[in-house]
Amino acid sequence: MMVNDNERNELLMDEFRIDIHETFRIEAHATEWKGTKRIQELNEKGLKKEAKRYIKSNLKQLTEAQELLWASNQLSMLIVFQAMDAAGKDSTIKHVMSGVNPQGVEVSSFKVPSKEELDHNFLWRYWKKMPERGKIGIFNRSYYEDVLVTKVHPDILADSPSHFDPSQSAFWEGRYEDINAMERHLCRNGTVILKFFLNVSKQEQRQRFLDRLNEPDKHWKFSESDIAERQYWDDYMNAFEDCINATSTSVAPWYIIPADDKWKMRALISMIITEKISSLNLSFPEISEEKRIRLMEIKAHLEKNAD
């Protein structure tokens, strides 16, 4: 039986989307995607060329879809990227979204919270960056840091109110519940949510750190804190498992993307974003007959008066 492109893409999306009825285990998900038969036949140079071509093709569709999103002003999209250091979040955002109208896209990253932010609930600072209708918001790391980094390093919460007890599982279950409730609220109010975990192997992360150290023009990307966090690799994997199992829902599922090959990873993410926006069946707003007649009058005036 022949499978068309849309069906093939849907099958791929199913392959990487977490089934909410199954328990997620990181070790069951490969960090390297072999790809389709055609992809497997390509050498490294050919693969990179094919991935670039595919992303460029998707970008055209994504640009058109984003224009519809903007013009219809009915929905918004939130795209969340979570990963270990050096997984390729920055470069993926750059390649997948390059060329899309910057007026309709906002990328947000979140540093160590300020005193003002710490004096509010842990979701407060993220609410302020949620995309408005018609726009795409991209979170390069997100509110999930508050159930990942803080779970690996609970001392971060030392100055929290006395009733916070991160040693108790109920504390983290409460945060997962808060996140799920927020995402349900966003979806009910017209925000489509895509969540990507870029699944890079510990070995590949090591090689990327070495690449940064071996190339002077990449030294700026290296941080000693990345090496420090690498020591907690297993703790982070456990935190990601707990988090994804607790927060992959029917309205906001997680996609686990193999990240050892950056070009395959970018192509997969490009496809999923494009397919998701295209599936929304958006349309340009219709104008009234009165306005249409007025526009024709203006057109006739401009055509008649060349000066």
JODA-V959937 format. One record per pair of residues at least 24 apart in sequence whose C-alpha atoms are under 10 Angstrom apart, sorted by the first residue. I is the first residue (numbers start at 1). J is the second residue. D is the distance in whole Angstrom. If there is no record, write none. Layout:
i:I j:J d:D
i:I j:J d:D
This chain:
i:6 j:275 d:8
i:9 j:268 d:9
i:9 j:271 d:7
i:9 j:272 d:8
i:9 j:275 d:8
i:10 j:271 d:10
i:10 j:272 d:9
i:10 j:275 d:8
i:10 j:276 d:10
i:12 j:36 d:10
i:12 j:268 d:8
i:12 j:271 d:9
i:12 j:272 d:9
i:13 j:255 d:8
i:13 j:256 d:10
i:13 j:268 d:9
i:13 j:269 d:10
i:13 j:271 d:9
i:13 j:272 d:7
i:13 j:275 d:9
i:13 j:276 d:10
i:14 j:255 d:9
i:15 j:255 d:9
i:15 j:256 d:9
i:15 j:257 d:10
i:16 j:196 d:10
i:16 j:254 d:8
i:16 j:255 d:5
i:16 j:256 d:5
i:16 j:257 d:6
i:16 j:258 d:9
i:16 j:268 d:9
i:16 j:272 d:10
i:17 j:195 d:10
i:17 j:196 d:9
i:17 j:248 d:9
i:17 j:253 d:7
i:17 j:254 d:6
i:17 j:255 d:4
i:17 j:256 d:6
i:17 j:257 d:9
i:18 j:244 d:8
i:18 j:245 d:9
i:18 j:248 d:7
i:18 j:249 d:9
i:18 j:250 d:10
i:18 j:253 d:6
i:18 j:254 d:6
i:18 j:255 d:6
i:18 j:256 d:7
i:19 j:245 d:9
i:19 j:248 d:8
i:19 j:249 d:9
i:19 j:250 d:9
i:19 j:253 d:8
i:19 j:254 d:9
i:19 j:255 d:10
i:20 j:244 d:10
i:20 j:245 d:8
i:20 j:246 d:9
i:20 j:247 d:9
i:20 j:248 d:6
i:20 j:249 d:6
i:20 j:250 d:7
i:20 j:253 d:8
i:20 j:254 d:9
i:21 j:245 d:10
i:21 j:248 d:10
i:21 j:249 d:9
i:21 j:250 d:10
i:22 j:245 d:8
i:23 j:241 d:9
i:23 j:242 d:10
i:23 j:244 d:9
i:23 j:245 d:6
i:23 j:246 d:10
i:24 j:240 d:10
i:24 j:241 d:6
i:24 j:242 d:8
i:24 j:243 d:10
i:24 j:244 d:7
i:24 j:245 d:6
i:24 j:246 d:10
i:24 j:248 d:9
i:24 j:256 d:10
i:25 j:237 d:9
i:25 j:238 d:9
i:25 j:240 d:9
i:25 j:241 d:6
i:25 j:242 d:9
i:25 j:244 d:9
i:25 j:245 d:9
i:26 j:199 d:8
i:26 j:237 d:7
i:26 j:238 d:9
i:26 j:240 d:8
i:26 j:241 d:7
i:26 j:244 d:10
i:26 j:256 d:9
i:27 j:237 d:9
i:27 j:241 d:10
i:29 j:199 d:8
i:29 j:256 d:8
i:29 j:257 d:9
i:29 j:258 d:8
i:30 j:199 d:8
i:30 j:200 d:9
i:30 j:201 d:9
i:30 j:256 d:9
i:30 j:257 d:9
i:30 j:258 d:6
i:30 j:259 d:9
i:30 j:260 d:9
i:31 j:198 d:9
i:31 j:199 d:5
i:31 j:200 d:5
i:31 j:201 d:6
i:31 j:202 d:10
i:31 j:204 d:9
i:31 j:256 d:9
i:31 j:257 d:8
i:31 j:258 d:4
i:31 j:259 d:6
i:31 j:260 d:6
i:31 j:261 d:8
i:31 j:265 d:10
i:32 j:199 d:9
i:32 j:200 d:8
i:32 j:201 d:9
i:32 j:257 d:9
i:32 j:258 d:5
i:32 j:259 d:6
i:32 j:260 d:5
i:32 j:261 d:6
i:32 j:262 d:10
i:32 j:264 d:9
i:32 j:265 d:9
i:33 j:257 d:8
i:33 j:258 d:6
i:33 j:259 d:8
i:33 j:260 d:8
i:33 j:261 d:8
i:33 j:264 d:7
i:33 j:265 d:8
i:33 j:268 d:10
i:34 j:258 d:10
i:34 j:261 d:10
i:34 j:264 d:9
i:35 j:264 d:8
i:35 j:268 d:10
i:39 j:264 d:9
i:44 j:263 d:10
i:47 j:263 d:8
i:47 j:264 d:8
i:48 j:261 d:10
i:48 j:262 d:9
i:48 j:263 d:6
i:48 j:264 d:8
i:48 j:267 d:10
i:49 j:263 d:9
i:50 j:263 d:9
i:50 j:264 d:10
i:50 j:267 d:9
i:51 j:262 d:10
i:51 j:263 d:6
i:51 j:264 d:7
i:51 j:265 d:9
i:51 j:266 d:8
i:51 j:267 d:6
i:51 j:268 d:9
i:52 j:95 d:9
i:52 j:96 d:10
i:52 j:263 d:8
i:52 j:264 d:10
i:52 j:266 d:9
i:52 j:267 d:8
i:53 j:267 d:9
i:54 j:266 d:10
i:54 j:267 d:7
i:54 j:268 d:10
i:54 j:270 d:9
i:54 j:271 d:9
i:55 j:95 d:8
i:55 j:96 d:7
i:55 j:97 d:9
i:55 j:98 d:10
i:55 j:263 d:9
i:55 j:264 d:10
i:55 j:266 d:8
i:55 j:267 d:6
i:55 j:268 d:9
i:55 j:269 d:9
i:55 j:270 d:6
i:55 j:271 d:8
i:55 j:274 d:10
i:56 j:95 d:9
i:56 j:96 d:8
i:56 j:97 d:10
i:56 j:98 d:9
i:56 j:99 d:9
i:56 j:267 d:9
i:56 j:270 d:9
i:57 j:270 d:10
i:57 j:271 d:10
i:58 j:96 d:9
i:58 j:97 d:10
i:58 j:267 d:9
i:58 j:270 d:6
i:58 j:271 d:7
i:58 j:272 d:10
i:58 j:273 d:9
i:58 j:274 d:6
i:58 j:275 d:9
i:59 j:95 d:9
i:59 j:96 d:7
i:59 j:97 d:7
i:59 j:98 d:8
i:59 j:99 d:7
i:59 j:100 d:7
i:59 j:270 d:8
i:59 j:271 d:9
i:59 j:273 d:10
i:59 j:274 d:8
i:60 j:99 d:9
i:60 j:100 d:9
i:60 j:274 d:9
i:61 j:271 d:10
i:61 j:274 d:7
i:61 j:275 d:9
i:61 j:277 d:9
i:61 j:278 d:8
i:62 j:96 d:9
i:62 j:97 d:8
i:62 j:99 d:10
i:62 j:100 d:7
i:62 j:270 d:8
i:62 j:271 d:9
i:62 j:273 d:8
i:62 j:274 d:5
i:62 j:275 d:9
i:62 j:276 d:10
i:62 j:277 d:8
i:62 j:278 d:8
i:63 j:97 d:9
i:63 j:98 d:10
i:63 j:99 d:8
i:63 j:100 d:5
i:63 j:101 d:7
i:63 j:274 d:9
i:64 j:100 d:9
i:64 j:101 d:10
i:64 j:274 d:10
i:64 j:277 d:10
i:64 j:278 d:9
i:65 j:100 d:10
i:65 j:274 d:8
i:65 j:275 d:10
i:65 j:276 d:10
i:65 j:277 d:6
i:65 j:278 d:6
i:65 j:279 d:10
i:65 j:280 d:9
i:65 j:281 d:9
i:65 j:282 d:8
i:65 j:283 d:9
i:66 j:100 d:8
i:66 j:101 d:8
i:66 j:104 d:7
i:66 j:105 d:9
i:66 j:134 d:8
i:66 j:135 d:8
i:66 j:136 d:8
i:66 j:274 d:9
i:66 j:277 d:8
i:66 j:278 d:9
i:66 j:282 d:10
i:67 j:100 d:9
i:67 j:101 d:8
i:67 j:104 d:8
i:67 j:134 d:9
i:67 j:135 d:9
i:67 j:282 d:10
i:67 j:283 d:10
i:67 j:284 d:9
i:68 j:134 d:8
i:68 j:277 d:9
i:68 j:278 d:9
i:68 j:280 d:10
i:68 j:281 d:9
i:68 j:282 d:6
i:68 j:283 d:6
i:68 j:284 d:6
i:68 j:285 d:9
i:69 j:104 d:9
i:69 j:133 d:8
i:69 j:134 d:5
i:69 j:135 d:7
i:69 j:136 d:9
i:69 j:277 d:8
i:69 j:278 d:10
i:69 j:280 d:9
i:69 j:281 d:10
i:69 j:282 d:7
i:69 j:283 d:8
i:69 j:284 d:9
i:70 j:101 d:10
i:70 j:103 d:9
i:70 j:104 d:7
i:70 j:105 d:10
i:70 j:132 d:10
i:70 j:133 d:8
i:70 j:134 d:4
i:70 j:135 d:6
i:70 j:136 d:9
i:70 j:282 d:10
i:70 j:284 d:9
i:71 j:133 d:10
i:71 j:134 d:7
i:71 j:135 d:10
i:71 j:282 d:9
i:71 j:283 d:8
i:71 j:284 d:6
i:71 j:285 d:7
i:72 j:133 d:9
i:72 j:134 d:7
i:72 j:282 d:7
i:72 j:283 d:6
i:72 j:284 d:6
i:72 j:285 d:6
i:72 j:286 d:9
i:73 j:132 d:9
i:73 j:133 d:5
i:73 j:134 d:4
i:73 j:135 d:8
i:73 j:282 d:10
i:73 j:284 d:9
i:73 j:285 d:9
i:74 j:132 d:10
i:74 j:133 d:6
i:74 j:134 d:6
i:74 j:135 d:10
i:74 j:189 d:10
i:74 j:190 d:7
i:74 j:191 d:9
i:74 j:282 d:9
i:74 j:283 d:10
i:74 j:285 d:10
i:75 j:131 d:9
i:75 j:132 d:8
i:75 j:133 d:5
i:75 j:134 d:6
i:75 j:135 d:8
i:75 j:136 d:9
i:75 j:187 d:9
i:75 j:189 d:8
i:75 j:190 d:5
i:75 j:191 d:6
i:75 j:192 d:7
i:75 j:280 d:9
i:75 j:282 d:9
i:76 j:104 d:10
i:76 j:130 d:9
i:76 j:131 d:6
i:76 j:132 d:6
i:76 j:133 d:5
i:76 j:134 d:5
i:76 j:135 d:5
i:76 j:136 d:6
i:76 j:137 d:8
i:76 j:186 d:9
i:76 j:187 d:9
i:76 j:189 d:9
i:76 j:190 d:6
i:76 j:191 d:5
i:76 j:192 d:6
i:76 j:193 d:9
i:76 j:277 d:10
i:77 j:105 d:9
i:77 j:130 d:9
i:77 j:131 d:7
i:77 j:132 d:9
i:77 j:133 d:8
i:77 j:134 d:8
i:77 j:135 d:6
i:77 j:136 d:5
i:77 j:137 d:6
i:77 j:138 d:8
i:77 j:186 d:10
i:77 j:187 d:9
i:77 j:190 d:8
i:77 j:191 d:5
i:77 j:192 d:5
i:77 j:193 d:6
i:77 j:194 d:8
i:77 j:273 d:10
i:77 j:276 d:10
i:77 j:277 d:8
i:78 j:105 d:10
i:78 j:106 d:10
i:78 j:107 d:10
i:78 j:129 d:10
i:78 j:130 d:7
i:78 j:131 d:7
i:78 j:132 d:10
i:78 j:135 d:9
i:78 j:136 d:6
i:78 j:137 d:5
i:78 j:138 d:6
i:78 j:139 d:8
i:78 j:183 d:10
i:78 j:186 d:9
i:78 j:187 d:10
i:78 j:191 d:7
i:78 j:192 d:6
i:78 j:193 d:5
i:78 j:194 d:6
i:78 j:195 d:8
i:79 j:107 d:9
i:79 j:131 d:10
i:79 j:136 d:7
i:79 j:137 d:6
i:79 j:138 d:5
i:79 j:139 d:6
i:79 j:140 d:9
i:79 j:142 d:10
i:79 j:192 d:8
i:79 j:193 d:6
i:79 j:194 d:5
i:79 j:195 d:6
i:79 j:196 d:8
i:79 j:273 d:9
i:80 j:108 d:10
i:80 j:137 d:9
i:80 j:138 d:6
i:80 j:139 d:5
i:80 j:140 d:7
i:80 j:141 d:7
i:80 j:142 d:7
i:80 j:143 d:9
i:80 j:144 d:9
i:80 j:193 d:8
i:80 j:194 d:6
i:80 j:195 d:5
i:80 j:196 d:6
i:80 j:197 d:8
i:80 j:254 d:9
i:81 j:109 d:10
i:81 j:138 d:8
i:81 j:139 d:6
i:81 j:140 d:5
i:81 j:141 d:6
i:81 j:142 d:7
i:81 j:144 d:10
i:81 j:194 d:9
i:81 j:195 d:6
i:81 j:196 d:5
i:81 j:197 d:6
i:81 j:198 d:7
i:81 j:255 d:10
i:82 j:139 d:9
i:82 j:140 d:7
i:82 j:141 d:5
i:82 j:142 d:7
i:82 j:143 d:10
i:82 j:144 d:8
i:82 j:145 d:8
i:82 j:148 d:10
i:82 j:195 d:8
i:82 j:196 d:6
i:82 j:197 d:5
i:82 j:198 d:6
i:82 j:199 d:9
i:82 j:240 d:9
i:82 j:256 d:10
i:83 j:140 d:9
i:83 j:141 d:8
i:83 j:145 d:10
i:83 j:196 d:8
i:83 j:197 d:6
i:83 j:198 d:5
i:83 j:199 d:7
i:83 j:200 d:8
i:83 j:236 d:10
i:83 j:240 d:9
i:83 j:257 d:10
i:83 j:259 d:9
i:84 j:141 d:10
i:84 j:197 d:9
i:84 j:198 d:8
i:84 j:199 d:8
i:84 j:200 d:7
i:84 j:201 d:9
i:84 j:202 d:9
i:84 j:205 d:8
i:84 j:226 d:9
i:84 j:229 d:9
i:84 j:230 d:9
i:84 j:233 d:9
i:84 j:236 d:8
i:84 j:237 d:9
i:84 j:240 d:10
i:85 j:198 d:10
i:85 j:200 d:9
i:85 j:205 d:7
i:85 j:208 d:10
i:85 j:209 d:9
i:85 j:222 d:10
i:85 j:223 d:10
i:85 j:225 d:10
i:85 j:226 d:6
i:85 j:227 d:9
i:85 j:229 d:9
i:85 j:230 d:8
i:86 j:198 d:10
i:86 j:200 d:8
i:86 j:204 d:9
i:86 j:205 d:6
i:86 j:206 d:9
i:86 j:207 d:10
i:86 j:208 d:7
i:86 j:209 d:7
i:86 j:212 d:10
i:86 j:221 d:9
i:86 j:222 d:9
i:86 j:226 d:9
i:86 j:259 d:10
i:87 j:197 d:9
i:87 j:198 d:6
i:87 j:199 d:7
i:87 j:200 d:6
i:87 j:201 d:9
i:87 j:202 d:10
i:87 j:204 d:9
i:87 j:205 d:7
i:87 j:208 d:9
i:87 j:258 d:10
i:87 j:259 d:6
i:87 j:260 d:8
i:87 j:261 d:10
i:87 j:262 d:8
i:87 j:265 d:10
i:88 j:198 d:8
i:88 j:199 d:10
i:88 j:200 d:9
i:88 j:205 d:10
i:88 j:208 d:10
i:88 j:259 d:8
i:88 j:260 d:9
i:88 j:261 d:10
i:88 j:262 d:7
i:88 j:263 d:10
i:88 j:265 d:9
i:88 j:266 d:9
i:89 j:139 d:10
i:89 j:140 d:7
i:89 j:141 d:9
i:89 j:196 d:10
i:89 j:197 d:10
i:89 j:198 d:8
i:89 j:259 d:10
i:89 j:262 d:10
i:89 j:266 d:10
i:90 j:140 d:7
i:91 j:262 d:9
i:91 j:266 d:9
i:92 j:262 d:8
i:92 j:263 d:9
i:92 j:265 d:8
i:92 j:266 d:6
i:92 j:267 d:9
i:92 j:269 d:8
i:92 j:270 d:9
i:93 j:138 d:8
i:93 j:139 d:10
i:93 j:140 d:8
i:93 j:266 d:9
i:93 j:269 d:9
i:93 j:270 d:9
i:94 j:266 d:10
i:95 j:263 d:10
i:95 j:266 d:7
i:95 j:267 d:9
i:95 j:270 d:9
i:96 j:266 d:7
i:96 j:267 d:8
i:96 j:268 d:10
i:96 j:269 d:8
i:96 j:270 d:6
i:96 j:271 d:9
i:96 j:273 d:9
i:96 j:274 d:10
i:97 j:138 d:10
i:97 j:270 d:8
i:97 j:273 d:10
i:102 j:135 d:10
i:102 j:136 d:10
i:103 j:135 d:8
i:103 j:136 d:10
i:104 j:131 d:9
i:104 j:132 d:10
i:104 j:133 d:10
i:104 j:134 d:7
i:104 j:135 d:5
i:104 j:136 d:6
i:104 j:137 d:8
i:105 j:131 d:8
i:105 j:134 d:9
i:105 j:135 d:6
i:105 j:136 d:5
i:105 j:137 d:6
i:105 j:138 d:7
i:106 j:130 d:9
i:106 j:131 d:8
i:106 j:135 d:8
i:106 j:136 d:7
i:106 j:137 d:5
i:106 j:138 d:6
i:106 j:139 d:9
i:107 j:131 d:10
i:107 j:136 d:9
i:107 j:137 d:6
i:107 j:138 d:5
i:107 j:139 d:6
i:107 j:140 d:7
i:108 j:137 d:8
i:108 j:138 d:6
i:108 j:139 d:5
i:108 j:140 d:6
i:108 j:141 d:8
i:108 j:142 d:8
i:109 j:138 d:8
i:109 j:139 d:6
i:109 j:140 d:5
i:109 j:141 d:6
i:109 j:142 d:7
i:110 j:139 d:8
i:110 j:140 d:8
i:110 j:141 d:7
i:110 j:142 d:7
i:110 j:143 d:9
i:110 j:145 d:9
i:111 j:141 d:9
i:111 j:142 d:10
i:118 j:157 d:10
i:118 j:159 d:9
i:118 j:160 d:8
i:119 j:159 d:10
i:119 j:160 d:9
i:119 j:161 d:9
i:122 j:146 d:7
i:122 j:175 d:9
i:122 j:178 d:10
i:122 j:179 d:10
i:123 j:175 d:9
i:123 j:178 d:9
i:123 j:179 d:8
i:123 j:182 d:9
i:127 j:182 d:9
i:130 j:186 d:9
i:130 j:191 d:9
i:131 j:186 d:10
i:131 j:191 d:8
i:132 j:190 d:9
i:132 j:191 d:8
i:133 j:189 d:10
i:133 j:190 d:8
i:133 j:191 d:8
i:134 j:190 d:10
i:134 j:191 d:10
i:135 j:191 d:10
i:136 j:191 d:9
i:136 j:192 d:9
i:136 j:193 d:10
i:137 j:191 d:10
i:137 j:193 d:10
i:138 j:194 d:10
i:138 j:195 d:10
i:139 j:195 d:9
i:143 j:179 d:8
i:144 j:175 d:10
i:144 j:176 d:9
i:144 j:179 d:8
i:144 j:240 d:9
i:144 j:243 d:8
i:144 j:244 d:10
i:144 j:247 d:10
i:146 j:172 d:9
i:146 j:175 d:8
i:146 j:176 d:10
i:147 j:171 d:10
i:147 j:172 d:7
i:147 j:173 d:10
i:147 j:175 d:7
i:147 j:176 d:8
i:147 j:179 d:10
i:147 j:239 d:7
i:147 j:240 d:9
i:147 j:242 d:9
i:147 j:243 d:7
i:148 j:172 d:10
i:148 j:235 d:9
i:148 j:236 d:7
i:148 j:237 d:9
i:148 j:238 d:9
i:148 j:239 d:6
i:148 j:240 d:7
i:148 j:241 d:10
i:148 j:242 d:9
i:148 j:243 d:8
i:149 j:229 d:9
i:149 j:235 d:10
i:149 j:236 d:8
i:149 j:239 d:8
i:149 j:240 d:10
i:150 j:239 d:10
i:151 j:235 d:9
i:151 j:236 d:8
i:151 j:238 d:10
i:151 j:239 d:7
i:151 j:240 d:10
i:152 j:229 d:10
i:152 j:232 d:8
i:152 j:233 d:10
i:152 j:234 d:10
i:152 j:235 d:6
i:152 j:236 d:6
i:152 j:237 d:10
i:152 j:238 d:9
i:152 j:239 d:7
i:153 j:232 d:9
i:153 j:235 d:10
i:153 j:236 d:10
i:172 j:242 d:9
i:172 j:243 d:9
i:172 j:246 d:10
i:173 j:242 d:10
i:173 j:243 d:9
i:173 j:246 d:8
i:175 j:243 d:10
i:175 j:246 d:10
i:176 j:242 d:9
i:176 j:243 d:7
i:176 j:244 d:9
i:176 j:245 d:10
i:176 j:246 d:6
i:176 j:247 d:6
i:177 j:246 d:8
i:177 j:247 d:8
i:178 j:247 d:10
i:179 j:246 d:10
i:179 j:247 d:7
i:180 j:246 d:8
i:180 j:247 d:6
i:180 j:248 d:9
i:180 j:249 d:8
i:180 j:251 d:9
i:180 j:252 d:8
i:181 j:247 d:10
i:183 j:247 d:9
i:183 j:249 d:9
i:183 j:251 d:8
i:183 j:252 d:7
i:184 j:249 d:9
i:184 j:250 d:10
i:184 j:251 d:7
i:184 j:252 d:8
i:186 j:251 d:10
i:186 j:252 d:10
i:187 j:251 d:7
i:187 j:252 d:8
i:188 j:251 d:9
i:192 j:251 d:8
i:192 j:252 d:8
i:192 j:276 d:9
i:192 j:277 d:9
i:192 j:280 d:9
i:193 j:251 d:8
i:193 j:252 d:6
i:193 j:253 d:8
i:193 j:254 d:9
i:193 j:276 d:10
i:194 j:251 d:9
i:194 j:252 d:6
i:194 j:253 d:7
i:194 j:254 d:7
i:194 j:255 d:8
i:194 j:269 d:10
i:194 j:272 d:9
i:194 j:273 d:8
i:194 j:276 d:9
i:195 j:244 d:10
i:195 j:248 d:9
i:195 j:252 d:7
i:195 j:253 d:7
i:195 j:254 d:5
i:195 j:255 d:6
i:195 j:256 d:9
i:196 j:253 d:9
i:196 j:254 d:6
i:196 j:255 d:5
i:196 j:256 d:6
i:196 j:257 d:7
i:196 j:269 d:8
i:197 j:240 d:9
i:197 j:244 d:9
i:197 j:254 d:7
i:197 j:255 d:6
i:197 j:256 d:5
i:197 j:257 d:6
i:197 j:258 d:9
i:197 j:259 d:9
i:198 j:255 d:8
i:198 j:256 d:6
i:198 j:257 d:5
i:198 j:258 d:6
i:198 j:259 d:5
i:198 j:260 d:9
i:198 j:262 d:10
i:198 j:265 d:8
i:198 j:269 d:10
i:199 j:237 d:10
i:199 j:255 d:10
i:199 j:256 d:6
i:199 j:257 d:6
i:199 j:258 d:5
i:199 j:259 d:5
i:199 j:260 d:8
i:199 j:265 d:9
i:200 j:257 d:9
i:200 j:258 d:7
i:200 j:259 d:5
i:200 j:260 d:5
i:200 j:261 d:9
i:200 j:262 d:10
i:201 j:258 d:9
i:201 j:259 d:8
i:201 j:260 d:7
i:202 j:230 d:8
i:202 j:233 d:8
i:202 j:234 d:10
i:202 j:260 d:10
i:203 j:260 d:9
i:204 j:259 d:9
i:204 j:260 d:6
i:204 j:261 d:9
i:205 j:230 d:9
i:205 j:259 d:10
i:205 j:260 d:8
i:206 j:230 d:9
i:208 j:260 d:10
